Amino acid sequence: MMRILFYFGHPAQYLFARATIKRLLKKPGFEVQILIKTKDVLEDLLKADQLSYINILPQERGSSKLQIGLSLIKRNFKILPKIIKNRPDLMISTDASIAQLGNMLHINCISITEDDYEVVKTLGDLTYPFTKHILCPEVCDVGKWKNKKVGYSGYMKLGYLHPNVFTPEESVKEKYKLAGKYVIIRLAKLTAHHDFGIKGINKTLLGQLLKMIEESGSQPYISAEGDLHKDLEVYKLNIAPQDMHHILAFSSLLICDSQSMSVEAAMLGVPSIRYSDFAGRISVLEELEHKYELTYGFRVGDEKSIINKISEVLSLENMTELYQEKRRKMLSEKIDVTSFLEWFISDYPKSAEMIKTKPDYQNRFIC
């Protein structure tokens, strides 16, 4: 029996492994335990999937550096007894707690990430010295821990948005009566450990964007992690969390200050325009922008450029066809991440050495 512990601290981390977990649960000889903390819609997604889990931190943490530090200490104390009780053979997470506890208890830990070390430096310093392997897209830079890197030819978001595991259902769009063309504006809280000092879409720019979209003949909808001002409630996208990717797939355009959702849009062939100080700093998004032209990033302060790009994209007559072709090119060069991850975990640790010594082996997972 191979016992595997997953810990998730963000919805995107769970979504990355969701299809793989479901496959592992059906395979003889595998036992899966899931731990989470409260973050955005993470628990809602697990409930919708009817998977067993334990929420070790039901109260969502604050956003200050002190509160983030205290949360790490709390997680260590909450997770440790559960590891000792179940004694997993392998632990998988993005979190520093899992890496630190795995190192202390001599349990192999795989740290998953899609961010470059320089973007998540604090998390990297707390995690990478203790983890066994860092599993990430080939394009990611993990700093001085290259010897621990296991790079794969894909993106984390393909773990749940590759056409082999996800098919957009138009009935979901119809359920919410979303007729005609619509544009999604995604507003992130920007309170993660790597978000300090990062700015995104402000109220003035948001007003300009709403006006532009309406004048183009499209309906704008706002999806926000935080609360919306009462004046904006008319634009709020009220949908179940598990339906978000179906709604995104049928949208004309995504405008956001969220890096994660920009990648999701690219996986679906939906153009995205992001306004953030992270623009130009994240390797995955740089590849999607400059190699596949599926997303466009603009630094805060460059409002003229973002408005011009939105106008340009909205005026394209064959927008859907154009970006779906860009998506097909990207998919032809990337692996089915879920099939790869199922194999990687099932054959671990031999699989890690296989990819490090024979990286072309993963080409068998390109569809």
RORO-842373 format. One line per 4 residues: number of its first residue (from 1); for each residue x negated, y negated, z negated of C-alpha. Coordinates in nm, 3 decimals, always signed. Example, Ala and Ser with C-alpha at 12.3 -4.5 7.8 and 13.67 -1.06 7.14 Angstrom:
RORO-842373
1 = -1.230,+0.450,-0.780 | -1.367,+0.106,-0.714 $
end
This chain:
RORO-842373
1 = +0.000,+0.000,+0.000 | -0.136,-0.342,+0.098 | -0.004,-0.616,-0.129 | -0.006,-0.965,+0.024 $
5 = +0.069,-1.288,-0.162 | +0.171,-1.598,+0.032 | +0.187,-1.939,-0.134 | +0.354,-2.227,+0.050 $
9 = +0.349,-2.592,-0.047 | +0.499,-2.735,+0.273 | +0.778,-2.628,+0.513 | +0.539,-2.611,+0.810 $
13 = +0.316,-2.363,+0.626 | +0.608,-2.130,+0.566 | +0.737,-2.164,+0.921 | +0.392,-2.072,+1.054 $
17 = +0.402,-1.736,+0.874 | +0.779,-1.671,+0.870 | +0.804,-1.442,+1.173 | +0.489,-1.259,+1.064 $
21 = +0.625,-1.202,+0.714 | +0.946,-1.058,+0.855 | +0.744,-0.818,+1.071 | +0.521,-0.714,+0.780 $
25 = +0.824,-0.643,+0.561 | +0.942,-0.392,+0.820 | +0.606,-0.215,+0.842 | +0.537,+0.084,+0.616 $
29 = +0.260,+0.026,+0.365 | +0.300,-0.349,+0.322 | +0.438,-0.543,+0.025 | +0.486,-0.920,+0.040 $
33 = +0.527,-1.169,-0.244 | +0.613,-1.535,-0.175 | +0.542,-1.823,-0.412 | +0.637,-2.184,-0.335 $
37 = +0.659,-2.528,-0.490 | +0.937,-2.777,-0.422 | +0.861,-2.980,-0.111 | +1.110,-3.137,+0.128 $
41 = +1.329,-2.860,+0.285 | +1.096,-2.569,+0.205 | +1.327,-2.394,-0.040 | +1.630,-2.451,+0.183 $
45 = +1.453,-2.269,+0.467 | +1.371,-1.968,+0.250 | +1.728,-1.950,+0.125 | +1.860,-1.964,+0.480 $
49 = +1.627,-1.677,+0.575 | +1.737,-1.479,+0.268 | +1.381,-1.398,+0.165 | +1.281,-1.335,-0.196 $
53 = +1.053,-1.599,-0.346 | +0.953,-1.763,-0.674 | +0.946,-2.142,-0.707 | +0.665,-2.209,-0.953 $
57 = +0.717,-2.587,-0.959 | +1.088,-2.673,-0.921 | +1.027,-3.044,-0.984 | +0.873,-3.226,-0.686 $
61 = +0.548,-3.394,-0.790 | +0.475,-3.764,-0.779 | +0.259,-3.929,-0.515 | -0.024,-4.084,-0.717 $
65 = -0.373,-3.932,-0.721 | -0.335,-3.853,-1.091 | -0.006,-3.670,-1.033 | -0.157,-3.473,-0.743 $
69 = -0.451,-3.370,-0.965 | -0.225,-3.267,-1.252 | -0.010,-3.068,-1.009 | -0.314,-2.862,-0.905 $
73 = -0.384,-2.776,-1.270 | -0.019,-2.683,-1.326 | -0.021,-2.458,-1.019 | -0.328,-2.274,-1.143 $
77 = -0.162,-2.198,-1.477 | +0.168,-2.100,-1.313 | +0.018,-1.878,-1.042 | -0.251,-1.700,-1.248 $
81 = -0.014,-1.472,-1.449 | +0.168,-1.369,-1.133 | -0.157,-1.273,-0.962 | -0.272,-1.074,-1.266 $
85 = +0.064,-0.896,-1.287 | +0.092,-0.794,-0.920 | -0.280,-0.786,-0.829 | -0.250,-0.856,-0.454 $
89 = -0.507,-0.722,-0.210 | -0.497,-1.042,-0.003 | -0.377,-1.397,-0.064 | -0.286,-1.644,+0.210 $
93 = -0.228,-2.015,+0.164 | -0.341,-2.368,+0.238 | -0.357,-2.450,-0.131 | -0.672,-2.493,-0.339 $
97 = -0.518,-2.304,-0.633 | -0.500,-1.979,-0.436 | -0.861,-2.009,-0.317 | -0.991,-2.092,-0.664 $
101 = -0.798,-1.816,-0.839 | -0.883,-1.565,-0.567 | -1.251,-1.642,-0.608 | -1.228,-1.610,-0.986 $
105 = -1.043,-1.276,-0.968 | -1.245,-1.138,-0.672 | -0.941,-1.121,-0.442 | -0.985,-1.204,-0.073 $
109 = -0.820,-1.531,+0.025 | -0.744,-1.666,+0.372 | -0.696,-2.043,+0.385 | -0.480,-2.159,+0.675 $
113 = -0.505,-2.508,+0.817 | -0.450,-2.715,+1.130 | -0.628,-3.026,+1.005 | -0.989,-3.130,+1.046 $
117 = -1.203,-3.143,+0.735 | -1.251,-3.521,+0.759 | -0.872,-3.570,+0.749 | -0.816,-3.342,+0.446 $
121 = -1.156,-3.385,+0.284 | -1.036,-3.370,-0.076 | -0.834,-3.055,-0.013 | -1.127,-2.904,+0.178 $
125 = -1.371,-2.973,-0.105 | -1.135,-2.808,-0.353 | -1.057,-2.511,-0.129 | -1.327,-2.413,+0.121 $
129 = -1.609,-2.334,-0.125 | -1.388,-2.066,-0.285 | -1.201,-1.910,+0.008 | -1.316,-1.606,+0.205 $
133 = -1.204,-1.722,+0.550 | -1.057,-2.039,+0.702 | -0.806,-1.945,+0.970 | -0.739,-2.234,+1.207 $
137 = -0.710,-2.334,+1.573 | -1.041,-2.318,+1.759 | -1.032,-2.693,+1.815 | -1.033,-2.771,+1.439 $
141 = -1.351,-2.892,+1.269 | -1.395,-2.744,+0.919 | -1.709,-2.939,+0.839 | -2.001,-2.755,+0.679 $
145 = -1.795,-2.436,+0.626 | -1.823,-2.319,+0.988 | -1.950,-1.980,+0.868 | -1.608,-1.918,+0.711 $
149 = -1.406,-2.037,+1.010 | -1.202,-1.788,+1.213 | -1.077,-1.987,+1.510 | -0.787,-1.876,+1.727 $
153 = -0.676,-2.005,+2.066 | -0.346,-2.156,+1.961 | -0.174,-2.386,+1.714 | -0.002,-2.319,+1.382 $
157 = +0.326,-2.446,+1.526 | +0.316,-2.175,+1.793 | +0.365,-1.933,+1.503 | +0.730,-2.036,+1.503 $
161 = +0.785,-2.220,+1.831 | +0.625,-1.986,+2.085 | +0.894,-1.867,+2.332 | +0.839,-1.509,+2.210 $
165 = +0.975,-1.602,+1.866 | +1.198,-1.905,+1.928 | +1.468,-1.978,+2.185 | +1.654,-2.310,+2.155 $
169 = +2.029,-2.259,+2.132 | +2.248,-2.522,+2.295 | +2.536,-2.412,+2.071 | +2.349,-2.569,+1.777 $
173 = +2.345,-2.905,+1.955 | +2.715,-2.868,+2.029 | +2.784,-2.786,+1.663 | +2.679,-3.141,+1.573 $
177 = +2.853,-3.293,+1.876 | +2.531,-3.432,+2.020 | +2.639,-3.515,+2.374 | +2.431,-3.691,+2.638 $
181 = +2.072,-3.806,+2.604 | +1.934,-3.868,+2.258 | +1.603,-3.968,+2.101 | +1.485,-3.862,+1.755 $
185 = +1.296,-4.103,+1.531 | +1.117,-3.918,+1.252 | +1.005,-4.114,+0.945 | +0.764,-3.936,+0.710 $
189 = +0.715,-4.022,+0.343 | +0.336,-4.034,+0.387 | +0.270,-3.931,+0.026 | +0.046,-3.625,+0.079 $
193 = -0.308,-3.613,-0.062 | -0.449,-3.710,+0.280 | -0.198,-3.995,+0.333 | -0.339,-4.256,+0.092 $
197 = -0.380,-4.585,+0.279 | -0.197,-4.451,+0.585 | +0.080,-4.665,+0.733 | +0.351,-4.579,+0.983 $
201 = +0.669,-4.723,+1.132 | +0.789,-5.032,+0.943 | +1.139,-5.178,+0.930 | +1.075,-5.447,+1.194 $
205 = +0.934,-5.201,+1.446 | +1.213,-4.956,+1.371 | +1.470,-5.221,+1.461 | +1.297,-5.284,+1.794 $
209 = +1.286,-4.913,+1.871 | +1.655,-4.863,+1.800 | +1.744,-5.150,+2.032 | +1.516,-5.020,+2.310 $
213 = +1.659,-4.670,+2.296 | +2.019,-4.789,+2.304 | +1.949,-5.022,+2.597 | +1.797,-4.728,+2.789 $
217 = +2.127,-4.541,+2.764 | +2.016,-4.291,+2.499 | +2.147,-4.242,+2.145 | +1.888,-4.281,+1.868 $
221 = +1.898,-4.055,+1.560 | +1.679,-4.098,+1.253 | +1.541,-3.803,+1.061 | +1.376,-3.923,+0.740 $
225 = +1.199,-3.748,+0.453 | +1.300,-4.030,+0.217 | +1.621,-4.224,+0.172 | +1.742,-4.455,+0.449 $
229 = +1.859,-4.812,+0.396 | +2.238,-4.833,+0.406 | +2.217,-5.040,+0.728 | +2.057,-4.740,+0.901 $
233 = +2.296,-4.471,+0.777 | +2.487,-4.486,+1.107 | +2.177,-4.346,+1.281 | +2.105,-4.070,+1.029 $
237 = +2.068,-3.720,+1.170 | +2.276,-3.503,+0.938 | +2.187,-3.142,+1.016 | +2.089,-2.825,+0.833 $
241 = +1.707,-2.791,+0.803 | +1.706,-2.459,+0.991 | +1.867,-2.630,+1.293 | +1.604,-2.902,+1.333 $
245 = +1.396,-2.732,+1.602 | +1.702,-2.654,+1.816 | +1.802,-3.021,+1.799 | +1.446,-3.134,+1.872 $
249 = +1.419,-2.900,+2.172 | +1.714,-3.068,+2.348 | +1.605,-3.426,+2.271 | +1.457,-3.653,+2.538 $
253 = +1.183,-3.798,+2.321 | +1.042,-3.796,+1.967 | +0.913,-4.119,+1.813 | +0.751,-4.075,+1.474 $
257 = +0.481,-4.136,+1.218 | +0.468,-3.762,+1.147 | +0.170,-3.568,+1.282 | +0.331,-3.230,+1.214 $
261 = +0.650,-3.300,+1.405 | +0.452,-3.442,+1.697 | +0.285,-3.102,+1.738 | +0.624,-2.928,+1.709 $
265 = +0.764,-3.144,+1.989 | +0.465,-3.057,+2.208 | +0.523,-2.685,+2.153 | +0.878,-2.737,+2.285 $
269 = +0.778,-2.951,+2.581 | +0.935,-3.266,+2.437 | +0.721,-3.581,+2.474 | +0.631,-3.749,+2.146 $
273 = +0.499,-4.095,+2.070 | +0.348,-4.139,+1.725 | +0.257,-4.459,+1.543 | +0.008,-4.389,+1.268 $
277 = -0.338,-4.463,+1.136 | -0.405,-4.093,+1.201 | -0.397,-4.154,+1.578 | -0.726,-4.047,+1.736 $
281 = -0.839,-3.859,+1.424 | -0.679,-3.512,+1.448 | -0.834,-3.260,+1.689 | -0.513,-3.063,+1.754 $
285 = -0.323,-3.376,+1.853 | -0.618,-3.508,+2.052 | -0.619,-3.187,+2.257 | -0.243,-3.199,+2.308 $
289 = -0.269,-3.563,+2.415 | -0.575,-3.564,+2.640 | -0.578,-3.209,+2.778 | -0.206,-3.138,+2.807 $
293 = -0.055,-3.492,+2.797 | +0.232,-3.381,+2.574 | +0.197,-3.650,+2.306 | +0.069,-4.006,+2.273 $
297 = -0.081,-4.168,+1.964 | -0.113,-4.537,+1.875 | -0.277,-4.692,+1.570 | -0.076,-4.913,+1.337 $
301 = -0.087,-5.270,+1.464 | -0.079,-5.175,+1.831 | +0.295,-5.233,+1.861 | +0.274,-5.362,+2.217 $
305 = +0.124,-5.034,+2.343 | +0.376,-4.810,+2.169 | +0.669,-5.016,+2.301 | +0.526,-5.006,+2.655 $
309 = +0.473,-4.628,+2.639 | +0.827,-4.568,+2.509 | +0.966,-4.780,+2.793 | +0.754,-4.587,+3.044 $
313 = +0.861,-4.243,+2.922 | +1.229,-4.331,+2.891 | +1.231,-4.458,+3.250 | +1.103,-4.130,+3.399 $
317 = +1.370,-3.974,+3.620 | +1.234,-3.618,+3.594 | +1.120,-3.637,+3.234 | +1.241,-3.292,+3.123 $
321 = +1.097,-3.110,+3.424 | +0.766,-3.295,+3.399 | +0.704,-3.217,+3.032 | +0.825,-2.858,+3.057 $
325 = +0.560,-2.806,+3.326 | +0.297,-2.950,+3.093 | +0.421,-2.711,+2.826 | +0.394,-2.412,+3.061 $
329 = +0.032,-2.501,+3.131 | -0.043,-2.519,+2.759 | +0.129,-2.186,+2.687 | -0.061,-2.013,+2.968 $
333 = -0.386,-2.092,+2.787 | -0.276,-2.019,+2.429 | -0.199,-1.699,+2.238 | +0.124,-1.569,+2.087 $
337 = +0.021,-1.674,+1.736 | +0.273,-1.452,+1.555 | +0.152,-1.133,+1.725 | -0.207,-1.239,+1.659 $
341 = -0.137,-1.315,+1.292 | +0.043,-0.984,+1.237 | -0.259,-0.799,+1.377 | -0.506,-1.020,+1.190 $
345 = -0.344,-0.957,+0.851 | -0.278,-0.587,+0.913 | -0.641,-0.518,+1.008 | -0.804,-0.762,+0.767 $
349 = -1.096,-0.793,+0.691 | -1.214,-0.604,+1.003 | -1.006,-0.840,+1.218 | -1.194,-1.145,+1.091 $
353 = -1.528,-0.998,+1.193 | -1.382,-0.893,+1.528 | -1.275,-1.248,+1.614 | -1.602,-1.399,+1.492 $
357 = -1.818,-1.159,+1.694 | -1.586,-1.108,+1.993 | -1.365,-1.420,+2.020 | -1.237,-1.311,+2.364 $
361 = -1.060,-1.017,+2.196 | -0.772,-1.250,+2.113 | -0.700,-1.301,+2.485 | -0.487,-0.987,+2.462 $
365 = -0.230,-1.205,+2.280 | -0.190,-1.451,+2.570 | +0.144,-1.389,+2.737 $
end
